[in-house]
Amino acid sequence: MTGDDAPSDDLRRAASQPDESTQDPAPNQQLQPIRPRHPFYRLPPELILDIMDLLSPEAFINFAFANYPFLHAYGLAPALSGVRIDYIANSTRIPAFFPLLRLPTEITLEIMRNMKPIDIMRFVLANYQDLARQGITPPLTEETLTQLRRAVRSRLNSS
């Protein structure tokens, strides 16, 4: 074996070993909270909360779905259940129950600008499909839904 083959052998060995972060935990092992690695999350919580106060409702909603475990830990996102996540993801043909949701998008966003972040999230989770039709909420990708489900399981296992 030449010196040139050694790095490729190391890569093969690393590729053949299972990645611990992608394996399902053992049935009796508790799921650990997702710890984002971005330097933003190392800022003091008070500073992060101040930054979030400056976000528009649309930006906060996008941030909230991308960082649900983080926001839930600070009380800025309501607790979700698996049933609620499935409802949000699959209930696309439910008619609007409240005339408020027939308002133009601009007025809905203006109303949301006067809400606290936790209230914005409650409103979004309760009316996700209608807000998605208006283009206010982001589409929920499989990756986002998986992260939300993982956060719910982690919260339920730690209770």
N, C-alpha and C positions, 0 to 999 in steps of 0.2 A: 504494500500500500504506500502510495506516495504522499508527500505532505499536502498536495492539493486535494486529495480525497478526504482528509480528516475533517475539514469543516462540513462537507456534505454528509458524512457519517453522523456528526453531531446533530445536524438538522434532522436527519432521518430518525435518530433516537428520540429527539424532542418531539417530533411529530407523532411517533408511535405511542408516546406516553399520554394518557388522558389528561385533559386540562381540568383541574379541580374546580375552576369557576363555572364550567358548563355542565358539570355532573349534577344530577338530582341528589339532594341530601338524603341520608339514610332516614328511614321512617321515624326513628326515635330522636333524630338530630334536629335541633331547633334552627329555623331559618334565621340568618343574620340580616339586619337591616342593610339596605344598599347604601354603601358609602361612596358618594361621588368623589372622584379624584381631582377634579378641576380646582385650581387655586381659589376660585370664587368662594367655594364652600369653606375655606379656611378663614374667611373674614369673620369678624365678630358678628353674632346673630343680629345685634342691634343695627349694624351698618347694612346688612342684607335686607332687613325689614324696611329701613329708610329708602334703600334703592327700589324696593318693590312698590313703595308708596308713590314713586315717581312714574311707574309704568302706566300706560293707558290700559283700559280694560282688556282690549284685544291682546296686548303684549303680556299682561298678567295671566290671562287664560292660557296662552301658549306656554308660558313659563310654568304655570301650575301643573299642566298635564305632563310636561317634561320632567318636573321635579316634585311629583306628588308626595313621595315619602318624606322629603325634606320639609315641605310645607305642612304636612300633617303633624310632623314632630313638633312644630312651632305653633300649632293650633290655627293655621291659616287655611286648612283644607278639611272639610268634614270627613268623618270616617266613611269609608266605602264598604260595601258588601259585594260578594261575588254576584249576587242577584242584580244589584244596581249596575255593576259593570256590564253584565250581559244585556240588561235593558238598554243601556246607553249605546252599546255596540250594535244591537240587533233590531231595535224598534224604530224602523225608518218610516213607517206609514201611519203613525199615530197622528190624528188631527190635532190642531191647536185647541187647547181647552180654554185658554184665557184670551180675551180680546187684546190684552197688552202685547201679546206676541205677534199681532197683526200690524203693529206699529212699524213705521219705516225703520230701517237699520240704524240710521243716524240718531233717532229719538231713543231707541233701545240702548244704544251705546252711551248717550248722554245721561240716561237714568243710571246706568251702571257706573258711570264716573263718580256718582255721589254715594256709592256703596262702599262699605269696608271690604277688604280682600276676602274675608271668610264668607261674607254675604254674596259677593260675586260668584264664588265657587259654589255655594249652595244653589244660587239661581241657575248657574250653568248646568250643574248636575241634574237639577230638577227639570230643566227645559232643553237639554242638550240637542235633541233632534231638531227642534224648531230653530234654535240659534244656529245650528249647522246649516240649515236651509237658507238662513239669512247671510251666511258667510262669516259669522262672528266667531264661531268655535273652529278649532283645527280638526281636520279629519283624524280619526283615531287609527293609527297604523297598528299592525299586529305587534310590533315592538312596544308601542305605548301600552296597548292592552295587556301584554305580558308583564310589563313593569307594574301596572296597576294591580293585576292579580297577585303578583309576588308580594307587593306591599301589603295587600289585604291578608294573605296567608301569614306573613311575618307578624303583623299586628295581632292576628288571632292566636298564633302560637305563643306570643309573649304575654298574653293575658292570663 
